[in-house]
Amino acid sequence: MSSIKVKFRPSSVHGKLGTIYYQIIRKRIVRQLKTDYRIFINEWDKEKARIIVASANKQRCNYLISLQANIERDLRQLKKSVSSLESKCRDEYTADDIIRKFRDSSHEQSFFSFMESIILQLKRLNRQRTMETYIAALHSFLHFQGHKDLLLEDINTDLMLEYEAYLKARGVVMNTVSFYMRILRAVYNRAVEKEMIIQCNPFKYVYTGVDKTVKRALTIEHIRRIKELDLMLYSGLDFARDIFLFSFYTRGMSFIDMAYLKKSDIKNGILSYRRRKTGQQLFIKWEKCMQDIVDKYGFATLDTPFLLPIITTLETDKMRKQYKSKLYTVNFYLKRISKLIGLRLPLTTYVARHSWASIAKSKNIPISVISEGMGHDSEATTQIYLKSLEYSLIDRANSFIINDL
């Protein structure tokens, strides 16, 4: 028979915080399992062995409530550890085995530890962008939890509904709410696949769809006005405009793909690159307007493999930081450009991608061509019916749009 009790050890210094610990007795052997839970002596009910929540300070009350919830969670996990040992070892286990099993299972069953392990795996697979989105979701959920860990089995519909309400109360748009929920759901489903928990569909009642966003596409007249701006005296604005136009010229190439373009990617008048987001390889006819932008910054004569002046280092650890810094700077200046031409829409590099698609559609270019031209890996239906398009057809569509400028 095993005994598990919650105990409180007051501080030897008057007015200081005491420590909560667990007393585990097995075959008359007593062991103590320390925690990092700290409370004052007047916040502990010795008879009931639980925290007293009676503070006038609301923040302190919330803290004490969360501590009591953690204690109850730990007790559940300790009891599970005992049950597991009894089923496997029958009577041949000790109090130390209970503590060891609890620590191992707590780490394995911790939602945040499990999510961090997935993030590390994404890092090893070099899926940098996906890793960053998981980190963003983790930080948001951690903040909601008051940086208190929880078990995988604690993920339930009530908790997710509370998290959704928390996000809405802070003015988070529904697409971002969905973004976080879908990432957390993916983590939860991974745990289900590993048989760490039983599927309870905790995300059933929260929003995981996609809202229609504000239209971000420009007309060909807007693109022309951006192109014709005289920005020679403003290098930051001029560079941001050139990057925007280069993206538009290359069928809405994303900023990260532009950043990592190499000189060697251009062969026989064709620019070929592989999308970092999907891995899909795209081929684009190299046009004079693209070459003009490259020539303007003289990277062709410099001892660097990169085509555009976005990344200037060859150190892997610094490349990502440099790319993100340049992206922030370019988008900052693009917002200023949008004001110069009287746009209500805040201009970003991504607007170039939306604009190319929208303008192509307005020119009666088939949706299938647009989809293939932009490397839309998510256009599953289109890809099923089309298989593959002739790149010359896509290049003619791109030349058609560029020549209209």
C-alpha positions in Angstrom: 0.0 0.0 0.0 1.3 3.5 -0.9 0.4 6.8 0.8 0.6 10.2 -0.9 0.0 13.4 1.0 0.4 17.1 0.3 2.5 18.9 3.0 3.5 22.5 3.7 6.8 23.5 5.1 6.8 27.1 6.5 9.9 29.3 6.1 12.2 29.5 9.1 12.1 33.3 8.5 9.0 35.1 9.6 6.9 36.6 6.8 8.7 34.6 4.1 7.2 32.1 1.7 7.0 28.5 2.6 7.2 25.4 0.3 4.6 22.8 -0.7 5.9 19.2 -1.1 4.5 15.7 -1.5 5.1 13.0 1.1 5.2 9.5 -0.3 5.2 6.5 1.9 5.8 3.0 0.6 6.5 0.0 3.0 7.2 2.4 5.8 9.9 4.2 3.7 9.1 8.0 3.6 10.3 10.1 0.7 9.7 13.8 -0.1 9.0 15.2 -3.5 9.8 18.9 -3.7 7.8 21.4 -5.8 8.5 25.0 -6.7 5.1 26.0 -5.3 5.5 28.8 -2.7 2.9 30.3 -0.4 2.6 32.1 2.9 1.7 30.2 6.1 -1.7 31.9 6.3 -2.5 30.5 2.8 -2.4 26.9 3.9 -5.1 24.8 5.5 -3.3 22.1 7.4 -6.4 20.0 8.2 -7.7 19.9 4.6 -4.2 19.9 3.1 -5.0 22.5 0.5 -4.5 26.1 -0.3 -6.7 28.8 1.2 -7.8 31.4 -1.4 -8.8 34.4 0.6 -6.5 37.2 -0.6 -7.9 40.6 -1.3 -5.5 40.9 -4.2 -7.2 39.5 -7.3 -3.9 38.6 -9.0 -2.8 36.7 -5.9 -6.1 34.9 -5.8 -5.6 33.8 -9.4 -2.1 32.6 -8.6 -3.3 30.6 -5.6 -6.1 29.0 -7.6 -3.7 28.0 -10.4 -1.3 26.5 -7.7 -4.2 24.4 -6.2 -5.0 23.2 -9.7 -1.4 22.2 -10.3 -1.4 20.3 -7.0 -4.5 18.4 -8.0 -3.0 17.6 -11.3 0.2 16.3 -9.7 -1.8 14.1 -7.3 -3.6 12.6 -10.2 -0.4 11.9 -12.0 1.2 10.4 -8.8 -1.8 8.1 -8.4 -1.4 7.1 -12.1 2.3 6.4 -11.5 1.4 4.1 -8.6 -1.3 2.3 -10.7 1.2 1.8 -13.5 3.9 0.4 -11.2 1.4 -1.9 -9.5 0.2 -3.3 -12.9 3.8 -3.9 -14.1 5.7 -4.6 -10.9 3.0 -5.8 -8.6 4.4 -5.4 -5.1 8.0 -5.0 -6.1 8.4 -1.2 -6.3 9.6 1.5 -3.9 8.7 5.1 -3.0 11.7 6.1 -5.1 10.2 4.3 -8.0 7.0 6.2 -7.6 8.9 9.5 -7.7 11.0 8.4 -10.7 7.9 7.3 -12.6 6.1 10.6 -11.7 9.0 12.7 -13.0 9.3 10.7 -16.2 5.6 10.7 -17.0 5.1 14.3 -16.0 7.7 15.3 -18.6 6.3 13.0 -21.2 2.7 14.0 -20.6 3.4 17.8 -20.2 1.7 19.6 -23.1 4.3 22.3 -23.3 7.2 19.8 -23.1 5.6 17.8 -25.9 5.1 20.9 -28.0 8.7 22.0 -27.4 9.9 18.5 -28.6 7.9 19.0 -31.8 9.5 22.5 -32.3 13.0 20.9 -31.8 12.1 18.3 -34.5 11.0 21.1 -36.9 14.3 22.8 -36.3 16.3 19.6 -37.0 14.2 19.2 -40.2 15.1 22.8 -41.1 11.5 23.8 -41.3 12.3 27.2 -40.0 9.0 29.1 -40.9 6.8 26.3 -39.5 8.9 26.2 -36.3 8.4 30.0 -35.8 4.6 29.6 -36.2 4.7 26.9 -33.5 6.8 29.0 -31.2 4.3 31.9 -31.7 1.3 29.7 -30.8 3.2 28.2 -27.8 4.0 31.7 -26.4 0.4 32.8 -26.8 -0.9 29.7 -25.0 1.8 29.9 -22.3 0.7 33.5 -21.6 -2.9 32.4 -21.3 -1.8 29.7 -18.9 0.1 32.2 -16.8 3.3 30.2 -17.7 2.0 27.3 -15.7 2.4 23.9 -17.4 -0.5 21.4 -17.9 -0.8 17.8 -18.9 -1.9 16.6 -22.3 -5.0 15.2 -20.7 -5.9 18.6 -19.4 -6.6 19.8 -22.9 -10.3 19.8 -23.1 -13.2 21.7 -24.7 -13.7 24.0 -21.7 -10.0 25.0 -21.7 -10.0 25.7 -25.4 -13.2 27.8 -25.2 -11.6 29.8 -22.4 -8.5 30.3 -24.5 -10.6 31.4 -27.5 -12.4 33.9 -25.2 -9.1 35.1 -23.9 -7.8 35.8 -27.4 -11.0 37.6 -28.5 -10.9 39.8 -25.4 -7.5 41.0 -26.4 -8.7 42.0 -29.9 -7.0 39.1 -31.7 -8.6 38.7 -35.2 -10.4 35.5 -35.9 -7.9 34.3 -38.5 -5.2 34.5 -35.9 -7.4 32.7 -33.3 -7.9 30.0 -35.9 -4.1 30.0 -36.7 -3.2 29.3 -33.0 -6.0 26.7 -32.5 -5.0 24.7 -35.6 -1.4 24.6 -34.4 -2.4 23.4 -30.9 -4.8 20.9 -32.5 -2.0 19.5 -34.6 0.2 19.1 -31.5 -2.7 17.4 -29.7 -3.4 15.1 -32.6 0.3 14.1 -32.7 0.0 13.1 -29.1 -3.1 11.0 -30.0 -1.1 9.3 -32.8 1.6 8.4 -30.3 -1.1 6.9 -28.0 -0.1 9.3 -25.2 -3.7 10.3 -24.8 -7.2 9.3 -26.0 -8.8 11.5 -28.6 -11.5 13.7 -26.9 -11.9 16.3 -29.7 -11.2 19.4 -27.5 -11.2 21.7 -30.5 -14.7 20.8 -31.6 -16.3 24.0 -30.4 -13.6 26.6 -31.1 -13.0 28.4 -34.4 -10.6 26.7 -36.7 -11.8 28.1 -40.1 -10.6 30.9 -42.3 -12.3 34.3 -42.4 -12.4 36.3 -45.6 -9.7 38.9 -45.3 -9.7 42.5 -46.5 -8.8 42.6 -50.2 -5.1 43.2 -50.5 -4.7 43.2 -54.3 -3.8 46.4 -56.3 -4.9 47.3 -59.8 -2.4 47.6 -62.7 -2.8 51.4 -62.4 -1.6 51.2 -58.7 1.4 49.1 -59.8 2.3 51.6 -62.5 2.1 54.5 -60.1 4.5 52.7 -57.7 6.8 52.0 -60.6 6.9 55.6 -61.7 7.6 57.1 -58.3 10.8 59.2 -58.2 12.6 57.8 -55.2 16.2 58.4 -56.2 16.9 60.5 -53.2 15.3 58.0 -50.8 17.4 54.8 -50.9 15.2 53.0 -48.3 12.0 53.7 -50.2 13.7 53.0 -53.5 14.9 49.6 -52.4 11.5 48.6 -50.9 9.8 49.6 -54.2 12.3 47.5 -56.3 11.8 44.5 -54.1 8.0 44.9 -54.4 8.2 45.2 -58.2 10.6 42.2 -58.4 8.1 40.1 -56.5 5.3 41.3 -58.9 7.5 40.6 -62.0 8.2 37.1 -60.8 4.6 36.1 -60.4 4.3 37.1 -56.7 7.5 35.5 -55.4 7.6 35.5 -51.6 10.2 37.6 -49.8 11.9 34.6 -48.3 12.3 33.0 -51.8 13.7 36.3 -53.1 16.1 36.5 -50.2 17.7 33.1 -51.0 17.8 33.4 -54.8 21.2 32.6 -56.1 23.0 33.8 -59.3 23.2 30.2 -60.3 19.4 30.0 -60.4 19.4 31.8 -63.7 20.4 29.6 -66.7 19.6 30.0 -70.4 17.2 32.9 -69.7 15.2 30.9 -67.1 15.0 31.6 -63.4 14.4 28.4 -61.5 13.9 28.1 -57.7 12.2 25.9 -55.2 9.6 27.4 -52.9 10.8 27.2 -49.3 7.2 26.9 -48.1 6.2 23.9 -50.2 9.3 22.6 -51.8 7.7 23.0 -55.3 10.1 24.0 -58.1 9.1 26.9 -60.3 10.5 28.2 -63.6 10.2 31.8 -64.7 11.3 33.4 -68.0 13.9 36.0 -67.1 12.7 39.4 -68.3 14.6 42.6 -68.8 12.8 44.4 -66.0 14.1 41.7 -63.5 17.6 42.1 -64.8 17.4 45.9 -64.5 16.7 45.6 -60.7 19.6 43.1 -60.3 22.0 45.4 -62.2 20.9 48.4 -60.2 22.4 47.0 -57.0 25.5 45.5 -58.7 25.4 42.2 -56.9 26.4 40.5 -60.1 29.9 41.9 -59.7 30.3 41.1 -56.0 31.7 38.0 -54.5 28.4 36.6 -53.2 26.2 33.7 -54.4 23.0 35.7 -53.8 21.2 37.5 -56.5 19.6 40.3 -54.5 21.0 42.5 -51.7 18.9 41.0 -48.9 21.3 38.4 -47.4 24.9 39.4 -47.3 26.3 36.7 -45.0 27.2 33.1 -45.6 26.8 32.2 -41.9 23.7 30.0 -41.6 22.8 31.3 -38.1 22.9 34.9 -39.3 21.0 34.4 -42.6 17.6 34.0 -41.0 18.1 37.1 -38.7 19.2 39.1 -41.7 16.3 38.0 -43.8 13.8 38.9 -41.0 15.4 42.3 -40.4 15.3 43.2 -44.1 11.6 42.0 -44.4 10.7 44.3 -41.5 12.6 47.2 -43.1 11.1 46.7 -46.5 7.5 46.5 -45.2 8.1 49.6 -43.1 9.1 51.6 -46.2 6.3 50.0 -48.3 3.7 51.4 -45.9 5.2 54.9 -46.5 5.0 54.3 -50.3 1.3 53.4 -49.9 0.8 56.8 -48.3 2.7 58.5 -51.1 0.3 57.2 -53.8 -2.8 57.6 -51.6 -3.6 53.9 -50.9 -5.8 53.1 -47.9 -4.3 49.6 -48.1 -1.1 49.2 -46.1 1.4 48.0 -48.6 3.5 44.9 -47.9 5.6 42.5 -49.9 2.7 40.0 -49.8 0.4 42.5 -51.6 2.5 42.0 -54.8 1.5 38.3 -54.8 -2.2 39.1 -54.3 -1.9 41.7 -57.0 -0.3 39.5 -59.6 -3.1 36.9 -59.2 -5.8 39.5 -59.2 -4.5 41.3 -62.3 -3.9 38.0 -64.1 -7.5 37.0 -63.4 -8.7 40.4 -64.7 -6.8 39.6 -68.0 -8.9 36.5 -68.4 -5.9 34.2 -67.7 -7.3 30.8 -66.6 -7.3 30.1 -62.9 -5.4 26.9 -63.6 -2.5 28.9 -65.2 -2.5 31.4 -62.3 -2.4 28.5 -59.8 0.5 26.8 -61.5 2.3 30.1 -62.0 2.2 30.9 -58.3 3.1 27.5 -57.2 -0.1 27.0 -55.2 0.5 23.7 -53.7 -2.7 24.1 -51.7 -4.8 24.2 -54.9 -5.4 20.5 -54.6 -8.3 20.3 -56.9 -6.5 22.3 -59.6 -3.5 20.1 -59.4 -5.5 16.9 -59.6 -7.2 18.0 -62.9 -4.2 19.7 -64.5 -1.2 17.4 -63.7 1.3 19.9 -65.3 1.2 22.9 -67.5 3.7 24.0 -70.1 5.9 26.7 -68.5 5.9 28.6 -71.8 2.2 29.2 -71.3 2.8 30.6 -67.8 5.7 32.7 -69.1 3.5 34.2 -71.8 1.0 35.1 -69.1 3.7 36.8 -67.0 5.0 38.7 -70.0 1.5 39.8 -70.9 1.1 41.4 -67.4 4.6 43.0 -67.3 4.2 44.5 -70.8 1.0 46.2 -69.6 3.0 48.4 -67.2 
